[in-house]
Amino acid sequence: MPQSSITLDDLRRILREGAGEIEGVRLDGDILDSDFGDLGYDSIALLETASRLSREYRVEVDAALETRTPRELLALVNAG
């Protein structure tokens, strides 16, 4: 059953499950306003993340791909 809201820890889990943790980048730090590119997540990694969010939280994949930071992605999921 899809979840209704997401936390930063949930997003970290999904990022790690979908694409792993990029060498040299710590997701445990203050990443809310970091660009996904700066975190080492390319378009393929973000597509996997968006796909997982779509299944778990019923988020539109295209809308999720338009976000640039974890804060934007969390706001999108939690607004829906």
Secondary structure, 3 states (H helix, E strand, C coil): CCCCCCCHHHHHHHHHHHHCCCCCCCCCCCCCCCCCCCCCCCHHHHHHHHHHHHHHHCCCHHHHHCCCCHHHHHHHHHHC
